[in-house]
Amino acid sequence: MKKPGMRLIALLTALMMLGIVPAFAQAPAQSLDLLQGKTVQTDVTITLNPMVGNLIANLSGSQPDEAGMAMFNTVINAINKLKASFVANEGGASGTLGTDKGNLLDFQVNFDKETSANHITSSLLPGLALSVDPEMMKQVTAQSGMPNISPEELQQLVLPYATIMTETFTKAQASATSEEGSYEIAAFGTFTKKTEVDLTSHMLADLMEKLAAAYKNDTKLQALVKEASATAQSADLSEEVPQDPAASMEETAKSIKSVDNMPVLHITAYENAESYYFVGLTPDGQSEPMKIDLFLKGINAEASVPSRSEIKLALLSPGMVVPAEGEAVAPTDWALVEEQIRNSENLSGFQANLNITVENAAPVMNTIMDFNMLATGMNIGLNVDSKSDIATLESTNIISLNFMMPDMVKLAITTKPSDAEPVAPALDGAQTLVLKQEMSEEDSAALETALQQALPQLLEQLNVILPEEAPALLALLEGSAQTEEMPEPAPANP
């Protein structure tokens, strides 16, 4: 048999990680006691839009021939047929990657949440038992998110700063004008009260000074910020991490107050018994005008967990406005700006919309999030449709990425309780190989040798689970056939 190329080895390694990473990454997360001794089955599928091949070709600037497009379709078909399935509990996980016709590979993981000791075995690496360096695992776990605090603790942390902001804007209302009546706002409903207020630069500077003063006395938040900063620095997320947020805010406030007080944003607020609608406009004459729309419904301070809530945020800007020489910037026609951006007549401006709807009927919660942005003539979107039941550990999550086409990539993740226990890694007789940030040549050679040993069975299974696509895929990966001699690939999925 011809020695496999490194492209094939790289692809098979990526396939293994597609199945292993979600399961292995889940193990530390179980320290949150979400599983509470239960085992959960997770199924993952990825679906690519059949037109992705055309999009890639257009973006690359070169249109492939018929054989090239057929190969794109073959790869898309293969990916769409793959699925990963695994069971996991607090101690580990095991699962498979394959299609409805069979499995391409399997894997097994164990994990000790106290010591971070772990092992990974897989049919892709016969004779090897991988182990991620516990110290590296602890570092990765620490970098995986914000410091672990409860919702109650978070609420207590945020409350003093929320109070300062509320007091600041309450003070601003002294110069506000309010009136009651009937105000019909298209797409948002009828409101009974209207309030207008101007936010100024010195007002925001005062807010910064008060927030800085509160932070100086908040030892717990200081510790959390220090921890988060250290994590970001160790992960090389930033070259320079601010060491004193309070001093930074005070310096900014001082700089703002060193010049004349200026209007920053004119806010018109509408309200009724169940919802609020805010419109924020930068003052006329700004070189980069901005319009902000915010709609809140079901956000009631008296109800800690509303049964239904909605948040709609919209940002609109024409970009940099350059007037004719000797003329001032004209007032912005926002309807015209939106039309020009949607028609790709304005490539320097942008329009962004974020809509979130949450329905809570404990223990079941449904969340729909829709983000869309139009900029430089391109449409980018992200949609999340999530339903979860905390009591049963059942959930369905559909995540769609849209780029110049709907559902360019769709990720589906479902979970449900399982009576099956994860299969433990078979460590007897296996060579343990510790994965570190820098691998030795000897360890790298051991990995490549194991992959070479697994390839015959994997290639045989590839033909079993993807009979229509396997010949063309192998020819592509090995580079052993000319494009015109490729086997006829399967037609694209509708």
Buried (B, 14 or more C-beta within 10 A) or exposed (E): EEEBEEEBBEBBBEBBBBBBEBBBBBBBBBBEEEBEEBBBBBBBBBBBBBBBBBBEBEEEEEEBEEBBBBBBBBBBBBBBBBBBBBBBBBBBBBBBBBBEEEBBBBBBBBBBBEEBEBBBBBBBBBEBBBBBBBEBBEBBBBEEEEEEEEEEEEEEBEEBBEEBEEEBBEEBEEEBEEEEEEBEBEEBBEBEBBBBBBBBBBBBBBBBBBBBBBBBEBEEBBEBBEEBBEBEEEEEEEEEBEEBBBEEBBEBBEEBBEEEEEBBBBBBBBBBEEBBBBBBBBEEEBEEBBBBBBBBBBEEEEEEEBEEBBBBBBBBBBBEBEEEEEEEBEEBEBEEBBEBBEEEEBEBBBBBBBBBBBBBEEEBBBBBBBBBBBBEEEBBBBBBBBBBBEEEBBBBBBBBBBBBBEBBBBBBBBBBEBEEEBBBBEBEEBEEBBBEEEBEEEBEEBBEBBBEBBBEBBBEBBEBBBEBBBBBBBBBBBEEBEBEEBBEBBEBEE
